[in-house]
Amino acid sequence: MSAYIIVSFTPTDAEQLQHYATAVPATLSPYNGELLAKGPAENLQGDSGFTLQALIAFPSKAEASAWYGSAAYQALVPLRDAAMVSQFSLLA
């Protein structure tokens, strides 16, 4: 069954965000991850407090979890945290 990682975020450093966004795709490939959408989301109800969202698809929950915990992605976490305030959710 497909799995999705939903990223809600607010950028705090545009330059660092660009570096992070450039580096992430290479970490997705080994886990068959695909960025489906990124940008401002229209809140239909409530307010998350974040300005942007991204949706990443994986073939399975196991691959999504493996990507998030991978050494390649975890190496980007300090850059991510310097670039944005974020929340990652796994939907499977």
N, CA, C and O atoms as CSV, one atom per row, in Angstrom:
chain,resi,resn,atom,element,x,y,z
A,1,MET,N,N,0.845,-1.183,0.000
A,1,MET,CA,C,0.000,0.000,0.000
A,1,MET,C,C,0.887,1.242,0.000
A,1,MET,O,O,1.903,1.284,0.694
A,2,SER,N,N,0.512,2.224,-0.758
A,2,SER,CA,C,1.279,3.473,-0.839
A,2,SER,C,C,1.316,4.186,0.503
A,2,SER,O,O,0.430,4.027,1.343
A,3,ALA,N,N,2.358,4.968,0.677
A,3,ALA,CA,C,2.518,5.771,1.888
A,3,ALA,C,C,2.932,7.175,1.475
A,3,ALA,O,O,3.534,7.373,0.419
A,4,TYR,N,N,2.607,8.135,2.311
A,4,TYR,CA,C,2.895,9.530,2.009
A,4,TYR,C,C,3.513,10.203,3.228
A,4,TYR,O,O,3.105,9.966,4.365
A,5,ILE,N,N,4.491,11.034,2.968
A,5,ILE,CA,C,5.022,11.912,4.006
A,5,ILE,C,C,4.534,13.314,3.668
A,5,ILE,O,O,4.764,13.836,2.577
A,6,ILE,N,N,3.859,13.898,4.637
A,6,ILE,CA,C,3.338,15.252,4.495
A,6,ILE,C,C,4.250,16.157,5.308
A,6,ILE,O,O,4.433,15.960,6.510
A,7,VAL,N,N,4.815,17.144,4.643
A,7,VAL,CA,C,5.724,18.081,5.296
A,7,VAL,C,C,5.033,19.442,5.352
A,7,VAL,O,O,4.715,20.025,4.316
A,8,SER,N,N,4.808,19.933,6.540
A,8,SER,CA,C,4.277,21.282,6.738
A,8,SER,C,C,5.439,22.120,7.241
A,8,SER,O,O,6.129,21.734,8.184
A,9,PHE,N,N,5.657,23.276,6.605
A,9,PHE,CA,C,6.842,24.040,6.995
A,9,PHE,C,C,6.695,25.530,6.728
A,9,PHE,O,O,5.880,25.972,5.919
A,10,THR,N,N,7.520,26.282,7.443
A,10,THR,CA,C,7.660,27.716,7.237
A,10,THR,C,C,9.151,27.999,7.093
A,10,THR,O,O,9.915,27.741,8.023
A,11,PRO,N,N,9.576,28.520,5.952
A,11,PRO,CA,C,11.001,28.816,5.755
A,11,PRO,C,C,11.482,29.889,6.726
A,11,PRO,O,O,10.754,30.823,7.063
A,12,THR,N,N,12.740,29.725,7.170
A,12,THR,CA,C,13.366,30.725,8.026
A,12,THR,C,C,14.652,31.270,7.410
A,12,THR,O,O,15.151,32.316,7.826
A,13,ASP,N,N,15.187,30.557,6.415
A,13,ASP,CA,C,16.416,30.976,5.739
A,13,ASP,C,C,16.347,30.503,4.291
A,13,ASP,O,O,16.538,29.319,4.012
A,14,ALA,N,N,16.076,31.422,3.376
A,14,ALA,CA,C,15.868,31.073,1.967
A,14,ALA,C,C,17.085,30.410,1.330
A,14,ALA,O,O,16.937,29.483,0.534
A,15,GLU,N,N,18.268,30.869,1.666
A,15,GLU,CA,C,19.482,30.296,1.075
A,15,GLU,C,C,19.687,28.853,1.539
A,15,GLU,O,O,19.988,27.975,0.731
A,16,GLN,N,N,19.523,28.615,2.830
A,16,GLN,CA,C,19.654,27.256,3.357
A,16,GLN,C,C,18.558,26.348,2.798
A,16,GLN,O,O,18.798,25.171,2.527
A,17,LEU,N,N,17.361,26.898,2.628
A,17,LEU,CA,C,16.255,26.119,2.070
A,17,LEU,C,C,16.572,25.669,0.651
A,17,LEU,O,O,16.255,24.541,0.276
A,18,GLN,N,N,17.186,26.527,-0.133
A,18,GLN,CA,C,17.560,26.164,-1.497
A,18,GLN,C,C,18.568,25.017,-1.495
A,18,GLN,O,O,18.448,24.092,-2.298
A,19,HIS,N,N,19.547,25.064,-0.614
A,19,HIS,CA,C,20.534,23.979,-0.505
A,19,HIS,C,C,19.847,22.670,-0.105
A,19,HIS,O,O,20.136,21.612,-0.664
A,20,TYR,N,N,18.948,22.753,0.854
A,20,TYR,CA,C,18.221,21.569,1.319
A,20,TYR,C,C,17.363,20.993,0.192
A,20,TYR,O,O,17.392,19.789,-0.060
A,21,ALA,N,N,16.610,21.846,-0.476
A,21,ALA,CA,C,15.720,21.395,-1.552
A,21,ALA,C,C,16.495,20.762,-2.700
A,21,ALA,O,O,15.986,19.857,-3.361
A,22,THR,N,N,17.701,21.218,-2.941
A,22,THR,CA,C,18.543,20.652,-3.996
A,22,THR,C,C,19.086,19.282,-3.587
A,22,THR,O,O,19.268,18.411,-4.437
A,23,ALA,N,N,19.343,19.091,-2.310
A,23,ALA,CA,C,19.959,17.850,-1.829
A,23,ALA,C,C,18.965,16.709,-1.599
A,23,ALA,O,O,19.338,15.543,-1.724
A,24,VAL,N,N,17.731,17.014,-1.271
A,24,VAL,CA,C,16.766,15.973,-0.895
A,24,VAL,C,C,16.465,14.963,-2.006
A,24,VAL,O,O,16.439,13.767,-1.715
A,25,PRO,N,N,16.237,15.368,-3.256
A,25,PRO,CA,C,15.849,14.381,-4.275
A,25,PRO,C,C,16.777,13.169,-4.384
A,25,PRO,O,O,16.296,12.054,-4.588
A,26,ALA,N,N,18.062,13.355,-4.257
A,26,ALA,CA,C,18.998,12.226,-4.346
A,26,ALA,C,C,18.787,11.234,-3.202
A,26,ALA,O,O,19.085,10.049,-3.350
A,27,THR,N,N,18.278,11.706,-2.065
A,27,THR,CA,C,18.039,10.799,-0.939
A,27,THR,C,C,16.750,10.002,-1.127
A,27,THR,O,O,16.592,8.937,-0.530
A,28,LEU,N,N,15.835,10.501,-1.944
A,28,LEU,CA,C,14.558,9.822,-2.177
A,28,LEU,C,C,14.701,8.620,-3.106
A,28,LEU,O,O,14.042,7.599,-2.908
A,29,SER,N,N,15.548,8.736,-4.104
A,29,SER,CA,C,15.664,7.720,-5.160
A,29,SER,C,C,15.855,6.294,-4.649
A,29,SER,O,O,15.150,5.401,-5.118
A,30,PRO,N,N,16.764,6.033,-3.718
A,30,PRO,CA,C,16.961,4.651,-3.264
A,30,PRO,C,C,15.724,4.033,-2.597
A,30,PRO,O,O,15.644,2.814,-2.446
A,31,TYR,N,N,14.769,4.870,-2.201
A,31,TYR,CA,C,13.566,4.398,-1.509
A,31,TYR,C,C,12.322,4.572,-2.381
A,31,TYR,O,O,11.194,4.464,-1.898
A,32,ASN,N,N,12.540,4.839,-3.661
A,32,ASN,CA,C,11.449,5.012,-4.629
A,32,ASN,C,C,10.494,6.128,-4.233
A,32,ASN,O,O,9.297,6.066,-4.513
A,33,GLY,N,N,11.038,7.151,-3.577
A,33,GLY,CA,C,10.235,8.292,-3.166
A,33,GLY,C,C,10.091,9.295,-4.294
A,33,GLY,O,O,10.990,9.456,-5.119
A,34,GLU,N,N,8.953,9.963,-4.320
A,34,GLU,CA,C,8.678,10.953,-5.367
A,34,GLU,C,C,7.975,12.165,-4.759
A,34,GLU,O,O,6.950,12.030,-4.090
A,35,LEU,N,N,8.534,13.340,-4.997
A,35,LEU,CA,C,7.892,14.577,-4.561
A,35,LEU,C,C,6.709,14.832,-5.481
A,35,LEU,O,O,6.892,15.063,-6.676
A,36,LEU,N,N,5.499,14.792,-4.936
A,36,LEU,CA,C,4.297,14.980,-5.742
A,36,LEU,C,C,3.877,16.438,-5.843
A,36,LEU,O,O,3.409,16.881,-6.892
A,37,ALA,N,N,4.041,17.180,-4.762
A,37,ALA,CA,C,3.592,18.578,-4.753
A,37,ALA,C,C,4.336,19.339,-3.673
A,37,ALA,O,O,4.722,18.783,-2.645
A,38,LYS,N,N,4.529,20.638,-3.932
A,38,LYS,CA,C,5.153,21.521,-2.940
A,38,LYS,C,C,4.646,22.929,-3.194
A,38,LYS,O,O,4.607,23.383,-4.338
A,39,GLY,N,N,4.260,23.620,-2.134
A,39,GLY,CA,C,3.830,24.996,-2.279
A,39,GLY,C,C,2.847,25.378,-1.192
A,39,GLY,O,O,2.649,24.630,-0.235
A,40,PRO,N,N,2.229,26.545,-1.339
A,40,PRO,CA,C,1.228,26.955,-0.361
A,40,PRO,C,C,-0.003,26.060,-0.491
A,40,PRO,O,O,-0.426,25.729,-1.598
A,41,ALA,N,N,-0.563,25.678,0.634
A,41,ALA,CA,C,-1.771,24.860,0.636
A,41,ALA,C,C,-2.947,25.721,1.074
A,41,ALA,O,O,-2.806,26.608,1.916
A,42,GLU,N,N,-4.077,25.453,0.504
A,42,GLU,CA,C,-5.294,26.158,0.891
A,42,GLU,C,C,-5.908,25.431,2.085
A,42,GLU,O,O,-6.323,24.278,1.967
A,43,ASN,N,N,-5.964,26.093,3.214
A,43,ASN,CA,C,-6.594,25.496,4.391
A,43,ASN,C,C,-8.098,25.550,4.220
A,43,ASN,O,O,-8.681,26.623,4.064
A,44,LEU,N,N,-8.715,24.396,4.250
A,44,LEU,CA,C,-10.166,24.329,4.129
A,44,LEU,C,C,-10.840,24.480,5.487
A,44,LEU,O,O,-11.998,24.888,5.573
A,45,GLN,N,N,-10.111,24.150,6.539
A,45,GLN,CA,C,-10.625,24.304,7.897
A,45,GLN,C,C,-9.435,24.367,8.838
A,45,GLN,O,O,-8.508,23.566,8.716
A,46,GLY,N,N,-9.445,25.287,9.756
A,46,GLY,CA,C,-8.373,25.411,10.735
A,46,GLY,C,C,-7.143,26.096,10.169
A,46,GLY,O,O,-7.112,26.501,9.007
A,47,ASP,N,N,-6.133,26.215,11.012
A,47,ASP,CA,C,-4.885,26.864,10.623
A,47,ASP,C,C,-3.727,26.091,11.231
A,47,ASP,O,O,-3.610,25.985,12.452
A,48,SER,N,N,-2.878,25.555,10.373
A,48,SER,CA,C,-1.748,24.756,10.854
A,48,SER,C,C,-0.621,25.623,11.396
A,48,SER,O,O,0.219,25.144,12.157
A,49,GLY,N,N,-0.595,26.889,11.012
A,49,GLY,CA,C,0.489,27.761,11.422
A,49,GLY,C,C,1.680,27.722,10.480
A,49,GLY,O,O,2.604,28.523,10.621
A,50,PHE,N,N,1.673,26.800,9.514
A,50,PHE,CA,C,2.753,26.700,8.540
A,50,PHE,C,C,2.329,27.364,7.232
A,50,PHE,O,O,1.140,27.420,6.915
A,51,THR,N,N,3.303,27.866,6.477
A,51,THR,CA,C,2.989,28.583,5.241
A,51,THR,C,C,3.041,27.712,3.991
A,51,THR,O,O,2.419,28.046,2.983
A,52,LEU,N,N,3.777,26.597,4.042
A,52,LEU,CA,C,3.952,25.740,2.866
A,52,LEU,C,C,3.793,24.276,3.251
A,52,LEU,O,O,3.904,23.904,4.419
A,53,GLN,N,N,3.530,23.456,2.237
A,53,GLN,CA,C,3.466,22.015,2.448
A,53,GLN,C,C,4.100,21.298,1.274
A,53,GLN,O,O,4.178,21.827,0.165
A,54,ALA,N,N,4.553,20.078,1.540
A,54,ALA,CA,C,5.077,19.204,0.495
A,54,ALA,C,C,4.486,17.822,0.720
A,54,ALA,O,O,4.210,17.426,1.852
A,55,LEU,N,N,4.295,17.094,-0.378
A,55,LEU,CA,C,3.754,15.746,-0.323
A,55,LEU,C,C,4.714,14.823,-1.057
A,55,LEU,O,O,4.988,15.011,-2.242
A,56,ILE,N,N,5.225,13.818,-0.338
A,56,ILE,CA,C,6.176,12.862,-0.896
A,56,ILE,C,C,5.533,11.483,-0.857
A,56,ILE,O,O,5.047,11.053,0.189
A,57,ALA,N,N,5.526,10.780,-2.004
A,57,ALA,CA,C,4.921,9.449,-2.103
A,57,ALA,C,C,5.993,8.368,-2.098
A,57,ALA,O,O,7.082,8.544,-2.643
A,58,PHE,N,N,5.659,7.249,-1.470
A,58,PHE,CA,C,6.509,6.058,-1.437
A,58,PHE,C,C,5.633,4.845,-1.724
A,58,PHE,O,O,4.431,4.878,-1.462
A,59,PRO,N,N,6.213,3.781,-2.255
A,59,PRO,CA,C,5.423,2.579,-2.515
A,59,PRO,C,C,4.903,1.897,-1.242
A,59,PRO,O,O,3.901,1.182,-1.290
A,60,SER,N,N,5.575,2.113,-0.112
A,60,SER,CA,C,5.160,1.451,1.125
A,60,SER,C,C,5.559,2.280,2.346
A,60,SER,O,O,6.402,3.174,2.271
A,61,LYS,N,N,4.925,1.952,3.467
A,61,LYS,CA,C,5.268,2.599,4.730
A,61,LYS,C,C,6.709,2.281,5.107
A,61,LYS,O,O,7.423,3.137,5.631
A,62,ALA,N,N,7.137,1.045,4.840
A,62,ALA,CA,C,8.507,0.641,5.172
A,62,ALA,C,C,9.528,1.490,4.424
A,62,ALA,O,O,10.534,1.901,5.001
A,63,GLU,N,N,9.276,1.755,3.140
A,63,GLU,CA,C,10.216,2.577,2.365
A,63,GLU,C,C,10.207,4.026,2.840
A,63,GLU,O,O,11.255,4.670,2.879
A,64,ALA,N,N,9.036,4.545,3.202
A,64,ALA,CA,C,8.951,5.916,3.714
A,64,ALA,C,C,9.730,6.046,5.020
A,64,ALA,O,O,10.497,6.992,5.201
A,65,SER,N,N,9.530,5.102,5.917
A,65,SER,CA,C,10.240,5.129,7.199
A,65,SER,C,C,11.741,4.942,7.011
A,65,SER,O,O,12.548,5.592,7.676
A,66,ALA,N,N,12.103,4.046,6.097
A,66,ALA,CA,C,13.528,3.809,5.830
A,66,ALA,C,C,14.187,5.061,5.270
A,66,ALA,O,O,15.319,5.378,5.634
A,67,TRP,N,N,13.486,5.781,4.383
A,67,TRP,CA,C,14.042,7.031,3.839
A,67,TRP,C,C,14.272,8.030,4.970
A,67,TRP,O,O,15.358,8.596,5.096
A,68,TYR,N,N,13.238,8.245,5.797
A,68,TYR,CA,C,13.359,9.256,6.847
A,68,TYR,C,C,14.499,8.934,7.809
A,68,TYR,O,O,15.195,9.836,8.274
A,69,GLY,N,N,14.688,7.666,8.103
A,69,GLY,CA,C,15.743,7.269,9.025
A,69,GLY,C,C,17.094,7.020,8.383
A,69,GLY,O,O,18.064,6.724,9.081
A,70,SER,N,N,17.175,7.135,7.063
A,70,SER,CA,C,18.423,6.830,6.355
A,70,SER,C,C,19.542,7.798,6.737
A,70,SER,O,O,19.299,8.954,7.084
A,71,ALA,N,N,20.756,7.298,6.663
A,71,ALA,CA,C,21.922,8.139,6.950
A,71,ALA,C,C,21.982,9.322,5.993
A,71,ALA,O,O,22.348,10.429,6.390
A,72,ALA,N,N,21.623,9.088,4.732
A,72,ALA,CA,C,21.677,10.160,3.729
A,72,ALA,C,C,20.717,11.291,4.079
A,72,ALA,O,O,21.082,12.464,3.999
A,73,TYR,N,N,19.478,10.942,4.470
A,73,TYR,CA,C,18.533,12.002,4.818
A,73,TYR,C,C,18.878,12.617,6.172
A,73,TYR,O,O,18.827,13.838,6.322
A,74,GLN,N,N,19.226,11.801,7.147
A,74,GLN,CA,C,19.542,12.329,8.477
A,74,GLN,C,C,20.725,13.294,8.438
A,74,GLN,O,O,20.820,14.195,9.271
A,75,ALA,N,N,21.621,13.109,7.475
A,75,ALA,CA,C,22.743,14.045,7.317
A,75,ALA,C,C,22.256,15.435,6.919
A,75,ALA,O,O,22.955,16.425,7.131
A,76,LEU,N,N,21.042,15.509,6.333
A,76,LEU,CA,C,20.477,16.798,5.914
A,76,LEU,C,C,19.656,17.477,7.008
A,76,LEU,O,O,19.264,18.633,6.854
A,77,VAL,N,N,19.394,16.783,8.097
A,77,VAL,CA,C,18.541,17.341,9.151
A,77,VAL,C,C,19.074,18.658,9.716
A,77,VAL,O,O,18.276,19.577,9.904
A,78,PRO,N,N,20.370,18.810,9.999
A,78,PRO,CA,C,20.844,20.112,10.480
A,78,PRO,C,C,20.591,21.239,9.467
A,78,PRO,O,O,20.254,22.359,9.850
A,79,LEU,N,N,20.755,20.936,8.193
A,79,LEU,CA,C,20.474,21.926,7.148
A,79,LEU,C,C,18.981,22.236,7.117
A,79,LEU,O,O,18.591,23.401,7.031
A,80,ARG,N,N,18.147,21.204,7.186
A,80,ARG,CA,C,16.692,21.392,7.217
A,80,ARG,C,C,16.292,22.282,8.378
A,80,ARG,O,O,15.521,23.228,8.213
A,81,ASP,N,N,16.826,21.971,9.564
A,81,ASP,CA,C,16.442,22.724,10.755
A,81,ASP,C,C,16.937,24.166,10.724
A,81,ASP,O,O,16.348,25.039,11.361
A,82,ALA,N,N,18.016,24.421,9.986
A,82,ALA,CA,C,18.500,25.793,9.808
A,82,ALA,C,C,17.659,26.545,8.781
A,82,ALA,O,O,17.628,27.776,8.780
A,83,ALA,N,N,16.981,25.806,7.910
A,83,ALA,CA,C,16.249,26.411,6.800
A,83,ALA,C,C,14.775,26.646,7.086
A,83,ALA,O,O,14.149,27.500,6.459
A,84,MET,N,N,14.212,25.888,8.038
A,84,MET,CA,C,12.760,25.946,8.228
A,84,MET,C,C,12.344,25.445,9.598
A,84,MET,O,O,13.086,24.742,10.285
A,85,VAL,N,N,11.144,25.826,9.967
A,85,VAL,CA,C,10.427,25.206,11.073
A,85,VAL,C,C,9.482,24.223,10.395
A,85,VAL,O,O,8.751,24.606,9.482
A,86,SER,N,N,9.482,22.960,10.827
A,86,SER,CA,C,8.722,21.968,10.068
A,86,SER,C,C,8.079,20.910,10.948
A,86,SER,O,O,8.416,20.728,12.118
A,87,GLN,N,N,7.136,20.226,10.322
A,87,GLN,CA,C,6.487,19.060,10.917
A,87,GLN,C,C,6.376,18.016,9.819
A,87,GLN,O,O,5.879,18.313,8.733
A,88,PHE,N,N,6.836,16.790,10.087
A,88,PHE,CA,C,6.751,15.688,9.132
A,88,PHE,C,C,5.736,14.683,9.664
A,88,PHE,O,O,5.805,14.286,10.827
A,89,SER,N,N,4.795,14.270,8.819
A,89,SER,CA,C,3.795,13.278,9.205
A,89,SER,C,C,3.801,12.152,8.187
A,89,SER,O,O,3.948,12.392,6.989
A,90,LEU,N,N,3.639,10.917,8.666
A,90,LEU,CA,C,3.592,9.743,7.800
A,90,LEU,C,C,2.158,9.252,7.736
A,90,LEU,O,O,1.541,8.972,8.764
A,91,LEU,N,N,1.632,9.150,6.522
A,91,LEU,CA,C,0.277,8.667,6.289
A,91,LEU,C,C,0.382,7.381,5.497
A,91,LEU,O,O,0.862,7.383,4.363
A,92,ALA,N,N,-0.066,6.276,6.091
A,92,ALA,CA,C,0.031,4.980,5.405
A,92,ALA,C,C,-1.141,4.098,5.792
A,92,ALA,O,O,-1.242,2.965,5.321
